[in-house]
Amino acid sequence: MVRKIIGFVAFAATSISFLFFSLWKAPSKVHYAILVLITVPTLFGLLRHWFECTDCSFPGKHFIMDKNKYFIFISAFIAVVMTWFMNHEMGLGAFVANGTIGLIAATLLPTVIAGTAYAASFVGMSSLGILPNIQAACIAGLVVGIVLVLTEEIYAGIGGKGGTSAALSTHLSRFFIHLLK
Amino acid sequence: MSPVYQIIIISIISGMLTYTINVKLKKGGVFGSALIVMVSGLLYKFYLEQHFPGIVATFPAVATTASYAGMVSEKYVKNIWQMGIVGLIAGTLFFAGSTAFSDNSEAWFRGVGGTLGTIAAIACFAFISINKLYTRYVIPKNSSCQNQATQ
C-alpha cells in the first residue's frame, strides 16, 4: 500500500506540476482560461483514481520481484539507451527513434514488456541538455526501470501512463546526474 | 507554434487513428501509437520540413501527444467519437500549455522526455471526469424527460 501511495503521489505531482507551471507562465487570458477548464476536471479525475488505487477491498497482489519484473527492468534500460543512441548519435530524431523502438517492441516482445519498453523509450527522447551523453542515458535507463517496476498499477489503462512515468523518471535522473557532476 | 486549428485537427485525427488500430483492429496500444509516431516523424523529417517550413513545425509533436492518449483502455474511452473529444482536449492543452516545454530557458519541462505523454494523461483524466459527470447528471435527466413524453 505504501508503494502505491508513493507511486500515485509522484505521478500526480508530475501531472499537476505541468498544469501549474503552464498556468503560472500562461501568456494570455485565453491560455489561462483553457488551462483552468482542463485543470479542474483533471484534479477530480486524479482524486477518483486515488480512491481506485488505495481501495482496500482490492488490495492487489503483493509486490514480488519475479522474472517478469526483471525482464521489464532490462527491456526498459535497453529501450532508453537505444532510443537515445538513435535520436542523438544516428540523428534520426526523437519521434522516428521512439516509433522504431515501439514497433520493434510491439512485434517481438509480449504485450506487458512491450508497453514498458515503449514507455521507457520516451526517456530517450530527452534533449542533450537533459541527457548529455550515453552514461547519463544509462542512469536514466536504470531510474525508469525501477519506476516502471514499482508503479505497475498507477495510471493503469490511462493513455499517457508511459509518458508520465518517463517524465517523472527524467526529472529524477536529472537530479541524480546533477548530484554526480 | 502552428495555428491552434491545425494543432487541434492533427490531434483529433491522430488520436482517432491510434484508437482504431489499438481497440478496433485489436493490434494493441504500443503498435498503434508507435506506428503513428514513426509515420509522423518520417513525414515531417523527409517531406513536410522541406516543403512547408514553419507551417507544421509542431506536427510530429502534436500527432505523438494524441497517439499516446489513443493508447487509453476501452474501459475509459468507449468509442471513436469519445476519442475525438480526448484528442480535442489533448490538442487544446498542447496549445495552452506550450510555455511549459517551449524553448524558453525557464520552461521546467523543456527537452524532458515524457512531457507529451504527461499532456496525454492529463487529457485522459479530464475526459474521464467530464464523461463521468455527463453520464451521472445529464443522461438520467434526458432519459426521464423521454419517459415522461412517452407516458
Chai-1 contact restraints between the chains, C-beta under 6 A:
chainA,res_idxA,chainB,res_idxB,connection_type,confidence,min_distance_angstrom,max_distance_angstrom,comment,restraint_id
A,T14,B,T118,contact,1.0,0.0,6.0,A-B,restraint_1
A,S15,B,T118,contact,1.0,0.0,6.0,A-B,restraint_2
A,S15,B,A121,contact,1.0,0.0,6.0,A-B,restraint_3
A,S15,B,I122,contact,1.0,0.0,6.0,A-B,restraint_4
A,F18,B,A100,contact,1.0,0.0,6.0,A-B,restraint_5
A,F18,B,T118,contact,1.0,0.0,6.0,A-B,restraint_6
A,F21,B,A100,contact,1.0,0.0,6.0,A-B,restraint_7
A,F21,B,W108,contact,1.0,0.0,6.0,A-B,restraint_8
A,S22,B,G97,contact,1.0,0.0,6.0,A-B,restraint_9
A,S22,B,A100,contact,1.0,0.0,6.0,A-B,restraint_10
A,K25,B,T99,contact,1.0,0.0,6.0,A-B,restraint_11
A,H31,B,A96,contact,1.0,0.0,6.0,A-B,restraint_12
A,I34,B,T92,contact,1.0,0.0,6.0,A-B,restraint_13
A,I34,B,A96,contact,1.0,0.0,6.0,A-B,restraint_14
A,L35,B,A96,contact,1.0,0.0,6.0,A-B,restraint_15
A,I38,B,L93,contact,1.0,0.0,6.0,A-B,restraint_16
A,I38,B,A126,contact,1.0,0.0,6.0,A-B,restraint_17
A,P41,B,A126,contact,1.0,0.0,6.0,A-B,restraint_18
A,P41,B,S129,contact,1.0,0.0,6.0,A-B,restraint_19
A,P41,B,I130,contact,1.0,0.0,6.0,A-B,restraint_20
A,T42,B,I122,contact,1.0,0.0,6.0,A-B,restraint_21
A,T42,B,F125,contact,1.0,0.0,6.0,A-B,restraint_22
A,T42,B,A126,contact,1.0,0.0,6.0,A-B,restraint_23
A,F44,B,S129,contact,1.0,0.0,6.0,A-B,restraint_24
A,G45,B,F125,contact,1.0,0.0,6.0,A-B,restraint_25
A,G45,B,I128,contact,1.0,0.0,6.0,A-B,restraint_26
A,G45,B,S129,contact,1.0,0.0,6.0,A-B,restraint_27
A,G93,B,G41,contact,1.0,0.0,6.0,A-B,restraint_28
A,G93,B,K45,contact,1.0,0.0,6.0,A-B,restraint_29
A,F95,B,V37,contact,1.0,0.0,6.0,A-B,restraint_30
A,F95,B,G41,contact,1.0,0.0,6.0,A-B,restraint_31
A,F95,B,P60,contact,1.0,0.0,6.0,A-B,restraint_32
A,F95,B,T64,contact,1.0,0.0,6.0,A-B,restraint_33
A,V96,B,G41,contact,1.0,0.0,6.0,A-B,restraint_34
A,V96,B,L42,contact,1.0,0.0,6.0,A-B,restraint_35
A,N98,B,V37,contact,1.0,0.0,6.0,A-B,restraint_36
A,G99,B,A34,contact,1.0,0.0,6.0,A-B,restraint_37
A,G99,B,V37,contact,1.0,0.0,6.0,A-B,restraint_38
A,G99,B,M38,contact,1.0,0.0,6.0,A-B,restraint_39
A,G99,B,G41,contact,1.0,0.0,6.0,A-B,restraint_40
A,G102,B,V30,contact,1.0,0.0,6.0,A-B,restraint_41
A,G102,B,A34,contact,1.0,0.0,6.0,A-B,restraint_42
A,L103,B,A34,contact,1.0,0.0,6.0,A-B,restraint_43
A,A106,B,V30,contact,1.0,0.0,6.0,A-B,restraint_44
A,A106,B,F31,contact,1.0,0.0,6.0,A-B,restraint_45
A,A106,B,A34,contact,1.0,0.0,6.0,A-B,restraint_46
A,A114,B,V30,contact,1.0,0.0,6.0,A-B,restraint_47
A,G115,B,V30,contact,1.0,0.0,6.0,A-B,restraint_48
A,Y118,B,V30,contact,1.0,0.0,6.0,A-B,restraint_49
A,F122,B,G113,contact,1.0,0.0,6.0,A-B,restraint_50
A,F122,B,G114,contact,1.0,0.0,6.0,A-B,restraint_51
A,F122,B,G117,contact,1.0,0.0,6.0,A-B,restraint_52
A,V123,B,G113,contact,1.0,0.0,6.0,A-B,restraint_53
A,M125,B,G113,contact,1.0,0.0,6.0,A-B,restraint_54
A,S126,B,G111,contact,1.0,0.0,6.0,A-B,restraint_55
A,S126,B,G113,contact,1.0,0.0,6.0,A-B,restraint_56
A,S127,B,G111,contact,1.0,0.0,6.0,A-B,restraint_57
A,G129,B,G111,contact,1.0,0.0,6.0,A-B,restraint_58
A,I130,B,G111,contact,1.0,0.0,6.0,A-B,restraint_59
A,I130,B,V112,contact,1.0,0.0,6.0,A-B,restraint_60
A,G157,B,S73,contact,1.0,0.0,6.0,A-B,restraint_61
A,G157,B,K75,contact,1.0,0.0,6.0,A-B,restraint_62
A,I158,B,A121,contact,1.0,0.0,6.0,A-B,restraint_63
A,I158,B,C124,contact,1.0,0.0,6.0,A-B,restraint_64
A,G159,B,Y68,contact,1.0,0.0,6.0,A-B,restraint_65
A,G159,B,A69,contact,1.0,0.0,6.0,A-B,restraint_66
A,G159,B,M71,contact,1.0,0.0,6.0,A-B,restraint_67
A,G159,B,V72,contact,1.0,0.0,6.0,A-B,restraint_68
A,G159,B,A120,contact,1.0,0.0,6.0,A-B,restraint_69
A,G159,B,C124,contact,1.0,0.0,6.0,A-B,restraint_70
A,G160,B,Y68,contact,1.0,0.0,6.0,A-B,restraint_71
A,G160,B,A69,contact,1.0,0.0,6.0,A-B,restraint_72
A,G160,B,G117,contact,1.0,0.0,6.0,A-B,restraint_73
A,G160,B,A120,contact,1.0,0.0,6.0,A-B,restraint_74
A,G160,B,A121,contact,1.0,0.0,6.0,A-B,restraint_75
A,G160,B,C124,contact,1.0,0.0,6.0,A-B,restraint_76
A,G162,B,G117,contact,1.0,0.0,6.0,A-B,restraint_77
A,G163,B,Y68,contact,1.0,0.0,6.0,A-B,restraint_78
A,G163,B,G114,contact,1.0,0.0,6.0,A-B,restraint_79
A,G163,B,L116,contact,1.0,0.0,6.0,A-B,restraint_80
A,G163,B,G117,contact,1.0,0.0,6.0,A-B,restraint_81
A,G163,B,T118,contact,1.0,0.0,6.0,A-B,restraint_82
A,G163,B,A120,contact,1.0,0.0,6.0,A-B,restraint_83
A,T164,B,G117,contact,1.0,0.0,6.0,A-B,restraint_84
A,T164,B,T118,contact,1.0,0.0,6.0,A-B,restraint_85
A,T164,B,A121,contact,1.0,0.0,6.0,A-B,restraint_86
A,A166,B,G113,contact,1.0,0.0,6.0,A-B,restraint_87
A,A166,B,G114,contact,1.0,0.0,6.0,A-B,restraint_88
A,A166,B,G117,contact,1.0,0.0,6.0,A-B,restraint_89
A,A167,B,V112,contact,1.0,0.0,6.0,A-B,restraint_90
A,A167,B,G114,contact,1.0,0.0,6.0,A-B,restraint_91
A,A167,B,T115,contact,1.0,0.0,6.0,A-B,restraint_92
A,A167,B,T118,contact,1.0,0.0,6.0,A-B,restraint_93
A,T170,B,V112,contact,1.0,0.0,6.0,A-B,restraint_94
A,T170,B,G113,contact,1.0,0.0,6.0,A-B,restraint_95
A,T170,B,G114,contact,1.0,0.0,6.0,A-B,restraint_96
